[in-house]
Amino acid sequence: MPNEIQTLLQNFGPGLTTDLIGVLVKNGLTSAAARKRIQRAESEYSRMAGLRFEKNARFIYLNEQYGSRQFWDKFELACYGAGKSYWGAITVLKAKGGVVAVADFPRVAGTPTARKGQLSPARILDRLKAVNVLEEFDEGERAYVRYRPFFLGIENMPVSVANEIAEGVALEGIKDWARRIGLGSYGKFAIRGGVQPPQVAGITWDLTAPSYVRPLVSVSQQGARPGFLVCDISLFGSIERPEAEAFLRKCDLAAAPASMPPIMPMFVGHVFSTEALELLKSKGILAITLRNLFGDELAQALRDLVIMLTDMGARASVDPDHLLRVMNSLTQIEGGSSNLRGALFELVIGSLVKDVEGGYLKTGDRRQDLASGRKAEIDVQLDRGDDGGVLVIECKAKNPNARVSESDIRRWYGDRVPLIYSILTNGGSYKEKQFRFELWSNGDFAASGLKWLSEQPLAMDGYTVGWRDGKGLKRYADQAKNSSLRTMLNDYYFHSALRRVVSDPSL
């Protein structure tokens, strides 16, 4: 027969010990007696080990309740009421699709890296991992963290990565806009992924800059002291009230130290819910949509970029003319083209080989090897029919003067090719087909890498290998029937190299 505490947990669900004490007090016990009763019944319930809340409360539950929807809802409610640092990290992570790069988690957590009385992002991550709320995993060459309950985030992985790319392009535009109108010191902007981390008051943001806008400046005998512009961006979906509340908490933490100069917070998204917008504006936050910042064309181009990078159907049959329009729009953003070249190179190459050779195309396909459990992303895969076999291309987009290194070449030949071949042939429909693996780049290959590659066997049992550098790719592109493909490659991947040839006839 269940005891009183078990009955309470069955009726009210999992919760904090302080909440149960409150129920018992309402039923006539004193606080001390209620606390003792919960302690005496501890063998009848479980608790989240290692996770303490305000007033030393613990989150307790019956074993059969663990992992249910009610369990996680009650856990988040407990965090909201008595563990805001945990709640903020979970809320922002879920708002971004449930998965972010580990390197970006401090920005998601929104707490100071080192401040007395506050949990650091590293401590939050460790504690939430310890209780199976968050977990780390590797995808390609990067480490990610995801919200574990119900595996939220696994299916959103491509969308989250695509939004990260789109946010990077948008941040370049925000930086250019803010420094042109004088919101921050022109040469002192810090942006995520840059050399200097964008931190203010020990808290990580997407963009920061010292600001000499008059309301932010304080003057003393030592001279003028600037305030700071701080900005976060969220493009996964509509910004709802919980995400807005988490941003406000982050701003309050940044403004808390007495010695901290004023900050001007800005939150950028595609769209805000009415409730979120009203809350942010009531607290003096600049809540700005991409359409407000950049106009309809650029805002739509950023949406289209995410769609092209995530929807497998659209990616497999992407319209080269539409792709060119998106690139032309987004490269109006100063600094945006360098982010786009790598992100869209495989789409351009996939569209190119389909245009030239026909067949069935896949790009950016993430697969797992059944034999080893290892994962790989297949940049371009073209099934050319029974007679033509399968062409698999690894794409390396390079900035002017950059080369595909010998280490990249060795890794492709010795690791990626055998892994992808295993993925496509183990138990799959491609088992009897002939494979051709090629490494393509718009730039040059390191001479030492080409020398090493020329010394390796190029024909193996079941597949052959080859490569195309920028010159070879240009010759191949001349066969394209669609002029937009040639225009994209010439303007965004070959243009600098062509200018060098014109300026130096000896090349």
N, C-alpha and C positions, 0 to 999 in steps of 0.2 A: 504493500500500500504506500503510495507516494507521501512523503512528508510535506510540511508546509512550504518549504522553499521550492521543492520540485513542482508542487501545484502552482505556485506563483509563476515559475518559468514556463510551465505548460500553458497557462492562461495568458500571460503577457508577452511571452517569447523571450529570446536572449536579451540581455541588457546589462547595464552597469550596476555594481553592488550598491552604489549610492541611490539609484532609482528604486531598487528593491527595499532599501532601508526606508525610503520615503513612503512606500506602500504600507510597510509594517507599522510605521509610526501613525499613519492614518487609521490603522486598525487597532490602535490603542497602546502600542509598545513605546518605550522611550528609545531614543537613538542608540544608547549604549546597549540596551537589551536586544534591539533589532540587529545590531552589528554582531553581537555574540551569537545570535541564532543562525545567522548566515555562516559564521565561522565554524560552528559546530556541525553544519550540514555539508561541509566542503567535500566530503567523500561522495556526495550524491550528484555533484555537477562538475563540469570542467571549466577551465578559464583560459583565456589567451595568455600564455606564458610570455613574460618579457615585455608586455605592453601595458604601461601604467597611464592612467588618465588623471585629470585634475582631482585634488583631494585624495590622492592615492587610490582611486577607484579602480576596480578590475572588471573586465568584460566577462560575464559568466553565461553558461548555456548547458543544456542537456545534450548528451552525445548525439542523440538522434536528430537534433536540430542543426548540427554543423553542416555547412555547405548549402543550405536551402536558400531560396530567394529571401525568405523572411530573415534568415540569419545575417546575410550581407546587408540588407536594408537596415536592420537594427544596429549592425556594427557601424555603418556610416552615420546613422542618427546619433550614436554614442560619440563618435568622433566630432560631429558637428557641435554637440553640446559641451564636451569636456576634453576634446583633443584636436583643436583647430589645425594644428600643424599637420596631423595625419589627414584630416578631412580636406584641407586645401590641396595637398599633393594628389590625393585620390580624385578629387573633383576635376582638377585641371587635366590630369592624365586621361580620365574618361572623356572629357570634352575634346581631347585631341585624338579620339579614336581608340584609346586604351593602350597605345604603344608609342614610345619615343626613344631616341638614342640615349644611352646612359649618360653621354657627355652633356645632354640637354636637360637632364633631370633637375639640376639645381635651379634652372629657370622655371620648371614646372612646380617644384616644391615651394619656391617663393619665400624662403626663410634665409636669414643671414648665415654665411659660412662659419662665422665664429662670433657669437655674442652670448654673454652670460644670461642664463635663464631661457634661452631659445634653442630648440632642436635644430641642428644643422641639416642641410639636405642629405649629407652622407649618413647621418644618424637615422633620419626618417627612412631612407631607403633600406638600411640594414634592418631596422626594426620591422618594417612592413614585409620585407622578404622573410624574416624569421617566422612570421605568423601566416605565411602563404597568401598574403594579399597581393604582393608584387613578386615578380620573378624576372631574372635576367636570362637572356638567350642571345646567341650569335646568329646573325644573318649576313652571309657573305663575310666581309672583313670588318664589320662593325658590331658592337655590342648594343643590345636594346634592353629596355625594361618594359614590362607589360602588366596590366591589371589582370590578375589571375582568375578571379571568380567568373565562372561560365565561359572561360577562355575568351572573354571580350578582348579584342585587339588582334587576334590571329587573322581573322577574316578582313580586318581593317588595315593590315600591314601595308599593302600597296598604296592604299589611299593616304595613310599617314606619311609615307615616304614622299608621295607626290605632293602633298600639302607642304611638307618641309621644303621641297624645291620651290614651290610657288611662293611660299612665305619669304624665302631667301631673295627671290627676284623682287617681291614687293618691298622688302626692307631696304633694298638699294634705292628704290624710288622714294620711299619715305625719307631716307637720309638726304637725298638730293633736294627734295621739297623743303625739308626743315632747315637745311643750311642756307638755301637760297632766300628764304624769308627771314632768316636770322634767329630762329628758335634755339640754335645751338652754335657754339664756336666752330667755325667752318672746318678746320683741320683736326678737330678733337672728337669726332664721332667714333664711337665703338659699336660694332655690330656683331651679332652672333656669328660664329665661324671665323671671325677675324683674328688678327694677331693679339690684340688686347681684349680681354673679356669685358663685356658690357656690364659692369658692376657699379652700383651706387649704394652706399650704406651697407656694404657687404652682401647685397642681394643681387642676384643675376637677372638681367632683363634681356629683351631681344635687341634693344638699341638704347644707347645713352649718349649724352653730351653735356658738358658744362654750358650753362646758359646765362647770358648777360641781359636777358629781357628784364626790364626795370623792376617788376614786382618780385623777382627772384633774387635781386642783388642786394647784398648788405654792405655797408661802407663803414670802415673803421680806420684807425690810424695807420694800419698796414695796407690800406687801399681797398679796392672793390673786391668783394668775395662773391663768386657766381653761385647760382643755384644749379639745378640739374633738370634736363629733359630726360624722362624715362618713358619707354614705350614697349608694349608687348603686342603681338599679333596672333590671331587665331582664325584660321581659314577652314577648319574641318567642317563646320556647319554653322547654324545660327548660334550666336552667343546668348545663352540663357542666364537666368538670375543666379544660379549657383556659381557659374564661372565668373560672373560679374562680382559676386560677393568675395570670391577667392582673390580676385585682382585687387579689390578694395583693401582686403586684409594685408596683402603684399605692400600696398602703398602706405598703409598705416604703420607697418613695421619699418619701412624705410624712413618715415618721418619721425619715428619715436625718439631716437637719440637727441638729447638736448643740444648737442653741438652740431647737429645735422642742418645744413642750409636747406631752404625750401626746394621742393621738387614740383615739376609740372608733369603729371602722369597723362599718358595717352594710350588708349586701347583701340586697336584697329581690327576690323573684321569685315566679312562679306555683308552680314546682316545681324542686327540686334533684335531680340524680342522686345516688345513694348515695356515689359516689366524690368528687364535688364537695362534698357536705355534710360528709363526714368530713374532707376536707382543710381546709375553712374553719373548722370547729369546732376542729380540732387546732391552728390558729394563732390562736385566740381571737377569731374574727370572728363577729359576730351575723348568722347566716344565717337569714332570716325569710321565710316565705311569706305571701302576701296573706291566706290563710285564717287563719293564726295571728294576723295583725294585726287583720283586720276581720270575721272570721267568714265562714260559708258564703255568706250572701246577697250581701254586697258583693263578695266574691271572684268569685262566679259572674256578677254583673252586669258586672264589668269584662271578663270573658271574652266575655260576650254583646255588649258594646259593640264589641269588636274584630270579632266575627263580622258584626255589622250594618253596620259601616263598610267591610267588605272583600268579603264574598261577594255578587257581583252578583245571584245568584238570590234570596238572602235580602233584599237591599236593594230589589230591584224589587217584592217582595211581602211587605214587612215587616208583621208583625201589629201594628196600632196598640196593642192591649191589652198586648202584650209590650213594645213600645217604652215605653209609659207606666210599666210595672213597673220597667224598667231605669232610667229617669230618676228615678223616685221613690226607688229604692234608692241611686243614686249621688249624688243631691243631699243625702243625709244627711251626706256628707263636706263639711265646712265649706270653702268656696272652690271646691268642685267644680262648682257649677252654672254659673259663668261660663265654664268650659272646655267644658261640655257644650252650652250653648245654641247656639254657633256650629257645633260639630261635627255636631249632630243636626238642625239647622234644615232642611236640605235633605231629610232623611228624613221629617220631619214634614210638610213641604210636599208632597213627592211622594206620601205616603200620603193627604194631604188631597185633592189634585186627582184621584187615582185613585178615591177614595171618592165624590167629588161627580160626576165626569164619566165614569168608567170608562176603558177603553182600555188600551194597553200602556205600562208605565212603566219608565224607566231613571233611576237617580240616580247622580251622581258618576262619570259615564262619562268616562274620559280618552281623547281622540282627537287625531290629528295630521292637519293639512291637507296633502293630497297636492300642492297647488300651491305652497305657500310653505314647507312643512316645519315650520311653527309648531304648537305644541301648545295644547290648551285642555281644561279640565274642564267638562263640561256638568252643571250642578247637577241640574236636573230636566228630563226629556224625556218628554212624554206623546203617544203616537200615538193620536189619537182616531178613527182610521178614515178611509176615503177621503173622506167628506163633512166630517168635522170637522178634518182636517188635523193638523198637529203643533204642540203648545204647548211652548215652551222657556222655562224660568224661571231667571233668575239670582237667587239667594237672598242676602240681606244681613241676618243676625241682628244686632240691636243691643241693647246694654245700655240701661237706663233713662236718658233724657235725651240719648242719642246719636242722631245723624242720619246719613242717607246723604248724603255730601258731594257738592258739584257736580262735583268731579274724578272721583268714583266713577261718577256718572251719565254724564258725558261719555265716560269710558273704556268703560263698558258700551255705550253707543249707537254710538260711533265706532269701537270696536275689537273688543269681544267679539262683538257681534251679527253684523257681517259675517264675522268669522273662523269662528264656529260655523256660520253659514249655508253658507259655502264648504265646511267639513268635511262637512256632512250632505248636500250636493247634488252634490259633485264625484264622479261615478261611482257614487253610491249609489242605493239603492232609493227614497230620498225625493225624487228630483229633480223629479218632477211634482207633489208635494204642496204645499199652501199652508201657510206657516209664520206662527206668531204668537210673537213674542219679548216677554217681560214681565220687569220688574224688581220683585221683591217684598221687602218688609221688614216686620218687626213694629214698626218705629219710624217716625219722620217723615222726610221728604225736605227737604233744605236748600231754602229758598225760592228762592235764586238758581239752584239746579239745576233746579227745576221750571219756573222762568221760561225758562231756556235750552232745556229739553226741549220746552216748549210752542211754541217758535219753530221747531222742526225738523220736517221732513216725517215723518209717522207711518206712511205707506204707501209702500213701495218695490216694485220689481219682484220679486215672489215672496214678499214677507213684509210683515207689519205689526208695529208695536211698541206697547207700553203698559206700565202699571205699577200697583202697588197698595201703598199705605202701610199703616201699622198699622190704621187705621180701615177701609180697604177690605178688608184681609185678614180682619178680624174679621167683617165682613158676609158675606164669602165662606164663612168657617168655620161660620157659622150654618146653612149648607146641609148640613153633614156629617151623615151617618147614624150614624157611629160616635161615641159620646160620649167615648171616650178621646182622640180628636183634639181635640175642643173643650176637654177638661180640660187637655191638655198645653199648648195655646196659651194658655189663660187663666192657668194656674199658672206657666208658665215664660217666656212671651213677652209677655203682655198685663198680667199681674198688677199690676206697678208703675204702669203707665199708668192702670189702672182705679182704683187707690187714690188717684191724684192727682185723678181726676175726682170721686170721692166726697168728698174733703176740700176741694175747691174748686169749688163749684157754678158759678162763672163760666166754667170751662173747657168 
